[in-house]
C-alpha cells in the first residue's frame, strides 16, 4: 500500500464510511473459506502465446514484482468474475 492509498483509507475511516461487523466469527469463517477456495489452483491449462506477448508480460510483472504466471491467473480470474471486461469499440455513424 502506498502513501496515497493509506491517506485515502484514513480519510474513509475518519469520514465514517466503515461499520463494524455484527457477527465477526461468522464473517471470519466465510472469508477464510472463500480465500481457501479462491487460492486453490487445482487445474492446469496449456496455452500457446507469442514470444512478444510473453516478453511484454514478463516486463510488466518485473514492474509489479510478481511472477508472470500469477499475473495471467489474476487477469483470467478478474475477467471470468466480471471485474474486468472487454472495451467496447465505438462505432461512428
C-alpha positions in Angstrom: 0.0 0.0 0.0 1.4 3.4 -1.0 1.1 6.7 0.9 -1.8 7.9 -1.3 -3.8 4.7 -0.6 -3.1 4.9 3.1 -4.3 8.5 3.1 -7.5 7.6 1.3 -8.1 4.8 3.7 -7.6 7.0 6.7 -9.9 9.6 5.3 -12.5 7.0 4.6 -12.4 5.7 8.1 -12.5 9.2 9.6 -15.5 10.1 7.4 -17.4 7.2 9.0 -17.7 5.1 5.8 -16.9 1.9 7.7 -19.1 0.0 10.1 -18.4 -2.9 12.5 -19.4 -6.5 11.6 -22.1 -7.7 13.9 -21.0 -11.4 13.9 -17.2 -11.3 13.4 -16.8 -15.1 13.9 -19.2 -15.9 11.1 -17.7 -13.3 8.8 -14.2 -14.6 9.5 -15.3 -18.2 8.8 -16.9 -17.2 5.5 -13.9 -15.1 4.4 -11.4 -17.9 5.3 -13.5 -20.4 3.3 -13.6 -18.0 0.3 -9.9 -17.4 0.5 -9.2 -21.1 0.7 -11.4 -21.9 -2.3 -10.0 -19.0 -4.4 -6.4 -19.9 -3.6 -6.7 -23.4 -4.8 -5.1 -24.0 -8.1 -6.3 -27.4 -8.9 -6.4 -27.3 -12.7 -3.6 -26.9 -15.3 -4.0 -25.5 -18.8 -1.6 -25.1 -21.6 -1.8 -22.0 -23.8 0.3 -21.1 -26.8 1.2 -17.4 -26.8 3.5 -15.3 -28.9 7.0 -14.7 -27.7 6.4 -11.0 -27.9 3.4 -11.2 -25.6 5.3 -13.3 -23.1 8.2 -10.8 -23.0 5.7 -8.0 -22.5 4.0 -9.9 -19.7 7.4 -10.5 -18.1 8.3 -6.8 -18.4 5.0 -5.8 -16.7 5.5 -8.4 -13.9 9.0 -7.1 -13.2 7.5 -3.7 -12.6 4.9 -5.2 -10.3 7.3 -7.6 -8.6 5.2 -10.8 -9.2 5.7 -13.9 -11.4 4.1 -13.7 -14.8 2.0 -16.8 -14.2 0.5 -15.1 -11.2 -0.5 -12.0 -13.4 -2.0 -14.2 -16.1 -4.0 -16.1 -13.5 -5.2 -12.9 -11.8 -6.3 -11.4 -15.1 -8.2 -14.5 -16.1 -9.9 -14.7 -12.7 -10.9 -11.0 -12.9 -12.3 -11.5 -16.4 -14.4 -14.5 -15.6 -15.8 -12.9 -12.4 -16.7 -9.7 -14.3 -14.2 -7.4 -12.5 -12.6 -6.6 -15.9 -14.4 -6.5 -19.2 -13.7 -6.0 -22.9 -13.5 -2.5 -24.1 -16.4 -1.8 -26.5 -15.4 -0.1 -29.7 -17.4 3.0 -30.5 -19.0 3.0 -33.9 -19.2 6.1 -36.0 -22.4 6.7 -37.9 
